[in-house]
Amino acid sequence: MQLSEVAGIAGDATSSVVGSVIQGNEVTVEDVAADVVGGVIGRKIETYVKSDAQSSPQGKALARDADRAQRLGGPGTRQSRQEKATTATNKSNNYGANKAALAGAAGSNGV
């Protein structure tokens, strides 16, 4: 288990307990466990959906464009090329992120 997974689980458990206390509800192991499982499932779904989007033909094209822009816009080049490289890289890295976040949220709420 990676540190990011442990941090996610700890965050889910903490938010579950705090949410229950704020709402005036009793904190139960079952409710906390359900929230943690939902969070784990949601993150897995989110990772899969984003990976799938970035592996698609459009995602691969964006990655190629970003790679080319990075090579052309490296240090010592015009500012406009560097900005284009940054923009292309961000677009490639974020491709599928919104869809993944929505799918992850839907998956975690479905538990």
C-alpha positions as CSV (number, residue, x, y, z in Angstrom):
1,M,0.0,0.0,0.0
2,Q,1.4,3.4,-1.0
3,L,1.5,6.4,1.2
4,S,-1.0,8.2,-1.0
5,E,-3.5,5.4,-0.5
6,V,-3.0,5.5,3.3
7,A,-3.4,9.3,3.2
8,G,-6.7,8.8,1.3
9,I,-8.0,6.3,3.7
10,A,-7.1,8.4,6.7
11,G,-8.7,11.4,5.1
12,D,-11.9,9.4,4.4
13,A,-12.1,8.2,8.0
14,T,-11.4,11.7,9.4
15,S,-14.0,13.4,7.2
16,S,-16.5,10.6,8.1
17,V,-16.1,11.1,11.8
18,V,-16.0,14.9,11.6
19,G,-19.1,14.9,9.4
20,S,-21.0,12.7,11.8
21,V,-20.0,14.9,14.8
22,I,-21.0,18.1,13.0
23,Q,-24.4,16.6,12.0
24,G,-24.9,15.4,15.6
25,N,-25.0,11.8,14.5
26,E,-23.5,8.9,16.4
27,V,-20.1,7.8,15.0
28,T,-20.1,4.1,14.2
29,V,-17.5,1.8,12.9
30,E,-19.9,0.6,10.2
31,D,-20.5,4.1,8.9
32,V,-16.8,5.1,8.9
33,A,-15.9,1.8,7.1
34,A,-18.6,2.4,4.5
35,D,-17.2,5.9,3.9
36,V,-13.7,4.6,3.6
37,V,-14.6,1.8,1.2
38,G,-16.6,4.3,-0.9
39,G,-13.6,6.6,-1.0
40,V,-11.3,3.8,-2.1
41,I,-13.7,2.7,-4.8
42,G,-14.1,6.2,-6.0
43,R,-10.4,6.8,-6.3
44,K,-9.9,3.5,-8.2
45,I,-12.7,4.4,-10.6
46,E,-11.2,7.9,-11.1
47,T,-7.8,6.5,-11.8
48,Y,-9.2,4.0,-14.3
49,V,-11.3,6.5,-16.2
50,K,-8.5,9.1,-16.5
51,S,-6.0,6.4,-17.6
52,D,-8.6,5.1,-20.2
53,A,-9.1,8.7,-21.5
54,Q,-5.4,9.3,-21.8
55,S,-4.9,6.0,-23.6
56,S,-7.5,6.9,-26.2
57,P,-6.5,8.1,-29.6
58,Q,-7.3,11.7,-28.7
59,G,-5.3,11.4,-25.4
60,K,-2.3,10.0,-27.2
61,A,-2.5,12.8,-29.8
62,L,-2.5,15.4,-27.0
63,A,0.5,13.6,-25.4
64,R,2.4,13.7,-28.7
65,D,1.6,17.4,-29.2
66,A,2.8,18.2,-25.7
67,D,6.0,16.2,-26.2
68,R,6.7,18.1,-29.4
69,A,5.9,21.4,-27.8
70,Q,8.2,20.6,-24.9
71,R,11.1,19.8,-27.3
72,L,10.5,23.1,-29.3
73,G,9.8,25.2,-26.2
74,G,12.7,24.3,-24.0
75,P,14.9,26.7,-22.1
76,G,16.5,29.4,-24.2
77,T,13.6,29.6,-26.7
78,R,11.1,32.3,-27.3
79,Q,8.6,33.0,-24.5
80,S,5.7,32.2,-26.7
81,R,7.1,28.7,-27.4
82,Q,7.6,28.1,-23.7
83,E,4.1,29.2,-23.0
84,K,2.7,26.9,-25.7
85,A,4.7,24.0,-24.3
86,T,3.2,24.7,-20.8
87,T,-0.3,24.9,-22.2
88,A,0.0,21.7,-24.3
89,T,1.5,19.8,-21.3
90,N,-1.3,21.0,-19.0
91,K,-3.9,20.1,-21.6
92,S,-2.5,16.6,-22.0
93,N,-2.1,16.0,-18.3
94,N,-5.6,17.1,-17.5
95,Y,-7.3,15.3,-20.4
96,G,-10.1,13.2,-18.9
97,A,-9.7,14.6,-15.4
98,N,-13.2,16.1,-15.3
99,K,-14.8,12.9,-16.5
100,A,-12.7,10.9,-14.1
101,A,-13.7,13.1,-11.1
102,L,-17.4,12.8,-11.9
103,A,-17.1,9.0,-12.3
104,G,-15.1,8.7,-9.1
105,A,-17.6,10.8,-7.2
106,A,-20.5,8.7,-8.6
107,G,-18.7,5.5,-7.7
108,S,-17.9,6.5,-4.2
109,N,-21.5,7.7,-3.5
110,G,-22.9,4.4,-4.9
111,V,-21.5,2.4,-1.9
